[in-house]
Amino acid sequence: MLAGHGDPASVICESANQEKVDLIIIGTRGKGLVSEMILGSVSHHVIQHAPCPVLTVK
């Protein structure tokens, strides 16, 4: 596993790409859409940009 510095979502996606992972499993806090839009969401970004399937767990 690679460690990185910077935006967590970008580091997760970049590491997944470099390591050629088959699946990312990531937790979600279950915040509403409005909170996600204002605060941003690591899990949402990973879902949108990951190079492989993403399983979210609440």
VEXDREN-2710 file (C-alpha; in Angstrom, 1 decimal):
% VEXDREN-2710
k/r/px/py/pz
1/MET/0.0/0.0/0.0
2/LEU/1.3/3.4/-0.9
3/ALA/1.1/6.4/1.4
4/GLY/0.6/9.9/0.0
5/HIS/0.1/13.5/0.9
6/GLY/-2.6/15.8/-0.2
7/ASP/-6.3/15.5/-0.8
8/PRO/-7.5/12.1/0.7
9/ALA/-9.8/11.3/-2.2
10/SER/-7.2/12.0/-4.8
11/VAL/-4.6/10.0/-2.9
12/ILE/-6.9/7.0/-2.6
13/CYS/-7.7/7.1/-6.4
14/GLU/-4.1/7.5/-7.4
15/SER/-2.9/4.7/-5.1
16/ALA/-5.6/2.4/-6.4
17/ASN/-4.5/3.1/-9.9
18/GLN/-0.8/2.6/-9.1
19/GLU/-1.5/-0.6/-7.2
20/LYS/-4.0/-1.9/-9.8
21/VAL/-6.5/-2.7/-7.1
22/ASP/-9.7/-4.6/-8.0
23/LEU/-12.0/-3.0/-5.5
24/ILE/-12.0/0.0/-3.1
25/ILE/-14.1/-0.4/0.0
26/ILE/-14.8/3.0/1.7
27/GLY/-17.0/4.1/4.6
28/THR/-19.6/6.9/4.4
29/ARG/-20.9/9.0/7.1
30/GLY/-24.4/9.2/5.6
31/LYS/-24.6/13.0/5.4
32/GLY/-27.3/14.5/3.3
33/LEU/-26.9/15.9/-0.2
34/VAL/-26.8/19.5/1.0
35/SER/-24.0/18.8/3.6
36/GLU/-22.1/16.8/1.0
37/MET/-22.3/19.7/-1.5
38/ILE/-21.1/22.2/1.1
39/LEU/-18.5/20.2/2.9
40/GLY/-17.4/17.9/0.0
41/SER/-17.2/14.1/0.4
42/VAL/-14.2/11.8/0.1
43/SER/-16.4/8.8/-0.7
44/HIS/-18.3/10.7/-3.3
45/HIS/-15.1/11.8/-5.0
46/VAL/-13.7/8.3/-4.9
47/ILE/-16.9/6.9/-6.4
48/GLN/-16.7/9.3/-9.3
49/HIS/-12.9/9.1/-10.0
50/ALA/-11.8/5.6/-9.0
51/PRO/-10.2/3.4/-11.6
52/CYS/-12.1/0.4/-10.3
53/PRO/-15.4/-0.5/-8.6
54/VAL/-16.1/1.1/-5.2
55/LEU/-18.2/-0.4/-2.4
56/THR/-19.5/2.0/0.2
57/VAL/-20.3/0.9/3.7
58/LYS/-22.4/3.0/6.1
END
